[in-house]
Amino acid sequence: MYHPGVAVLSPSPACPPDQTLFQRISECGHKVSCEKGATLFAQGGKPEGVFLLVEGSVKLSMAASDGKTLILGFLGPGTVLGLAATILGRTHESTAEAVEAVTAIFVPRTAFLKLVLETPRTTFEVAELLSERCKQLLKELKTIGLSESAQQRLATFLLGLRAQSKENGGYIRLPGASQQDLAQMVGLSRETASRLLARLKKRHVLDWKHSTLLVKDWEALQKMAEDNGSPTRKRSSSTKALVLQD
């Protein structure tokens, strides 16, 4: 069952076995169109299947019982959403919301599990995706839990997005993201993140405009990430764990 704002565009054809995982998902699934603000799946909801993002961006977030929301990330084309929940058959740990118009391929849970069970290559590729996400999670934990200062934490986070920057002509796009969202992803207060961004802009290290970051001096960021001698904000004794993708 789709959430409001998600429309089915085409039915599922037969799925050839001799393709990559993304190709198989594309061939096996339904193409869906999602309006800005539409929910692909909600925290606590039953997993209905996986989504392969083709166009647009999705915000992944978690909500606490006290109403506080934690932004986990902004995901773009090529990302498979709902993978862990679909395989485990457990409720989603996060909410996926389209922050702009999105086109995705949706594969129902039964069809996806059939694909995984009947195609060894698919099983291996799914294991690779989940392993990569675990590795990414450890990097996030290191950034939030082991960085000695707010400056070091922000620099390390931005360095982790360098690959995206290379793919987009030097720009890092976080569609719909505010400074508050960025601060949450890095584990800082909005005031601290705003102050650091202003300082880095003044030093011509980066520029931030309309949810887009342009890093002008990666070498300076690297030095900041390695330097913990002048902490702007000491880390807390407790480590906050992030679930990057559901």
C-alpha positions as CSV (number, residue, x, y, z in Angstrom):
1,M,0.0,0.0,0.0
2,Y,1.5,3.3,-1.1
3,H,1.4,6.5,0.9
4,P,-0.3,9.7,-0.4
5,G,1.6,11.3,-3.1
6,V,3.2,8.1,-4.5
7,A,1.7,7.1,-7.9
8,V,2.4,3.9,-9.8
9,L,3.5,4.6,-13.4
10,S,4.2,1.2,-14.9
11,P,3.8,-2.5,-14.1
12,S,6.5,-5.1,-13.4
13,P,7.9,-7.0,-16.4
14,A,9.8,-10.3,-16.1
15,C,13.2,-10.1,-14.4
16,P,16.3,-11.5,-16.2
17,P,18.7,-13.3,-13.9
18,D,22.0,-12.2,-15.6
19,Q,22.0,-8.5,-14.6
20,T,23.4,-6.4,-11.8
21,L,21.2,-5.8,-8.7
22,F,20.2,-2.3,-9.8
23,Q,19.3,-3.6,-13.3
24,R,17.2,-6.5,-11.8
25,I,15.4,-4.1,-9.5
26,S,14.7,-1.8,-12.5
27,E,13.4,-4.7,-14.5
28,C,11.4,-6.4,-11.7
29,G,9.8,-3.4,-10.1
30,H,7.1,-0.8,-10.6
31,K,8.1,2.7,-11.5
32,V,6.6,5.2,-9.0
33,S,6.4,8.9,-9.0
34,C,6.5,10.7,-5.7
35,E,5.5,14.3,-5.0
36,K,7.6,16.6,-2.9
37,G,6.6,15.9,0.7
38,A,5.4,12.4,0.0
39,T,6.3,9.6,2.4
40,L,7.8,6.4,0.8
41,F,7.6,4.6,4.1
42,A,7.1,5.6,7.7
43,Q,8.9,4.8,11.0
44,G,7.1,1.9,12.6
45,G,5.4,0.9,9.4
46,K,5.3,-2.6,8.0
47,P,7.9,-3.1,5.2
48,E,6.2,-3.5,1.8
49,G,9.3,-3.6,-0.3
50,V,12.4,-1.8,-1.5
51,F,12.7,1.5,-3.4
52,L,15.5,2.2,-5.9
53,L,15.9,6.0,-6.3
54,V,16.2,7.0,-9.9
55,E,15.6,10.8,-9.7
56,G,15.3,13.3,-6.9
57,S,16.3,13.1,-3.2
58,V,14.8,11.6,-0.1
59,K,15.3,12.7,3.6
60,L,15.7,9.9,6.1
61,S,14.8,10.8,9.7
62,M,13.9,9.2,13.0
63,A,11.4,10.6,15.6
64,A,11.6,10.1,19.4
65,S,8.7,9.7,21.7
66,D,9.1,13.2,23.0
67,G,8.6,14.6,19.4
68,K,12.3,15.3,18.7
69,T,13.4,14.5,15.2
70,L,16.9,13.3,14.1
71,I,17.9,13.8,10.5
72,L,19.9,10.7,9.3
73,G,20.7,11.9,5.8
74,F,19.7,13.0,2.4
75,L,19.8,10.2,-0.2
76,G,19.9,10.5,-4.0
77,P,19.8,8.4,-7.2
78,G,21.2,4.9,-7.0
79,T,20.2,4.4,-3.3
80,V,18.2,1.4,-2.3
81,L,15.7,2.2,0.5
82,G,14.0,-0.1,2.9
83,L,16.5,-2.9,2.4
84,A,17.1,-4.0,6.0
85,A,13.4,-3.8,7.0
86,T,12.3,-5.7,3.9
87,I,14.8,-8.6,4.4
88,L,14.2,-8.9,8.2
89,G,10.4,-8.4,7.9
90,R,10.5,-5.9,10.8
91,T,9.0,-2.4,11.0
92,H,10.9,0.5,9.5
93,E,13.3,2.3,12.0
94,S,13.0,5.6,10.1
95,T,10.8,7.7,7.7
96,A,11.7,8.3,4.1
97,E,10.3,11.6,2.8
98,A,10.7,13.1,-0.7
99,V,12.3,16.5,-0.4
100,E,11.7,17.1,-4.1
101,A,9.9,15.3,-6.9
102,V,11.2,11.7,-6.9
103,T,11.1,8.8,-9.4
104,A,11.8,5.4,-8.0
105,I,11.5,1.7,-8.8
106,F,9.5,-0.2,-6.2
107,V,9.8,-4.0,-5.8
108,P,7.2,-5.6,-3.4
109,R,8.7,-7.6,-0.5
110,T,7.6,-11.0,-1.8
111,A,9.1,-10.4,-5.2
112,F,12.3,-9.0,-3.8
113,L,12.8,-11.9,-1.4
114,K,12.1,-14.3,-4.3
115,L,14.8,-12.5,-6.3
116,V,17.3,-12.8,-3.5
117,L,16.6,-16.5,-2.8
118,E,16.6,-17.6,-6.4
119,T,19.6,-15.6,-7.6
120,P,22.9,-16.2,-5.8
121,R,24.5,-13.2,-7.4
122,T,21.7,-11.0,-6.0
123,T,22.3,-12.5,-2.6
124,F,25.9,-11.5,-2.7
125,E,25.2,-8.0,-4.0
126,V,22.6,-7.4,-1.3
127,A,25.2,-8.6,1.3
128,E,27.7,-6.1,-0.3
129,L,25.2,-3.2,0.1
130,L,24.5,-4.0,3.7
131,S,28.2,-4.4,4.5
132,E,28.9,-1.0,2.9
133,R,26.2,0.5,5.1
134,C,27.7,-1.0,8.2
135,K,31.1,0.4,7.2
136,Q,29.5,3.8,6.7
137,L,27.8,3.6,10.1
138,L,31.2,3.0,11.8
139,K,32.6,6.1,10.0
140,E,29.6,8.1,11.3
141,L,30.1,6.8,14.8
142,K,33.8,7.7,14.7
143,T,32.9,11.2,13.5
144,I,30.4,11.8,16.3
145,G,31.9,9.8,19.1
146,L,35.7,10.3,18.7
147,S,36.1,13.8,17.3
148,E,37.6,16.1,20.0
149,S,36.0,19.3,18.8
150,A,33.0,20.6,16.8
151,Q,35.3,21.9,14.1
152,Q,36.9,18.5,13.7
153,R,33.5,16.8,13.6
154,L,32.2,19.1,10.9
155,A,35.4,18.8,8.8
156,T,35.4,15.0,9.1
157,F,31.7,14.8,8.0
158,L,32.3,17.1,5.0
159,L,35.3,15.0,3.9
160,G,33.1,12.0,3.9
161,L,31.0,13.7,1.2
162,R,34.0,14.4,-1.1
163,A,33.0,11.6,-3.5
164,Q,29.6,13.3,-4.1
165,S,31.4,16.6,-4.7
166,K,33.5,15.1,-7.4
167,E,30.4,13.7,-9.2
168,N,28.7,17.1,-9.1
169,G,31.4,19.5,-10.2
170,G,32.6,20.3,-6.7
171,Y,29.2,20.9,-5.2
172,I,27.6,18.9,-2.4
173,R,23.8,18.9,-2.7
174,L,21.6,18.5,0.4
175,P,18.2,19.2,-1.2
176,G,15.8,20.9,1.3
177,A,18.4,20.8,4.1
178,S,18.7,23.7,6.5
179,Q,21.6,24.5,8.8
180,Q,19.6,22.8,11.5
181,D,19.4,19.6,9.5
182,L,23.2,19.7,8.8
183,A,23.8,20.3,12.5
184,Q,21.7,17.2,13.5
185,M,23.6,15.0,11.0
186,V,26.9,16.0,12.5
187,G,25.8,16.0,16.1
188,L,26.1,19.7,16.8
189,S,23.7,22.5,18.0
190,R,22.4,24.8,15.3
191,E,24.3,27.7,16.8
192,T,27.6,25.9,16.7
193,A,27.1,24.7,13.1
194,S,26.1,28.2,12.0
195,R,29.1,29.7,13.6
196,L,31.5,27.2,12.1
197,L,30.0,27.5,8.6
198,A,30.3,31.3,8.8
199,R,33.9,31.0,9.9
200,L,34.8,28.6,7.1
201,K,33.0,30.9,4.6
202,K,35.0,33.9,5.8
203,R,38.2,31.9,5.4
204,H,37.2,30.9,1.9
205,V,37.2,27.2,2.8
206,L,33.6,26.7,1.7
207,D,30.4,28.4,0.7
208,W,26.8,27.4,1.7
209,K,23.8,28.6,-0.3
210,H,20.3,27.1,-0.9
211,S,21.1,23.7,0.6
212,T,24.2,23.4,-1.5
213,L,27.8,23.3,-0.2
214,L,30.8,24.3,-2.4
215,V,34.1,23.3,-0.8
216,K,36.9,25.5,-2.1
217,D,39.8,24.2,0.0
218,W,39.8,20.4,0.7
219,E,43.3,20.6,2.1
220,A,42.2,23.0,4.8
221,L,39.3,20.7,5.7
222,Q,41.7,17.8,6.0
223,K,44.0,19.7,8.3
224,M,40.9,20.7,10.5
225,A,39.9,17.0,10.6
226,E,43.3,16.0,11.8
227,D,43.8,18.9,14.3
228,N,42.2,18.4,17.7
229,G,44.4,20.8,19.6
230,S,41.9,23.7,19.8
231,P,38.5,22.2,20.4
232,T,35.5,24.5,19.9
233,R,33.3,22.1,21.7
234,K,34.3,19.1,23.7
235,R,32.5,15.8,22.9
236,S,30.2,14.3,25.4
237,S,31.0,11.1,27.2
238,S,28.1,9.3,25.5
239,T,28.3,8.2,21.9
240,K,25.2,8.8,19.7
241,A,24.7,6.0,17.2
242,L,23.1,6.7,13.9
243,V,21.2,4.3,11.6
244,L,22.2,5.7,8.2
245,Q,19.6,3.9,6.1
246,D,16.6,1.7,6.9
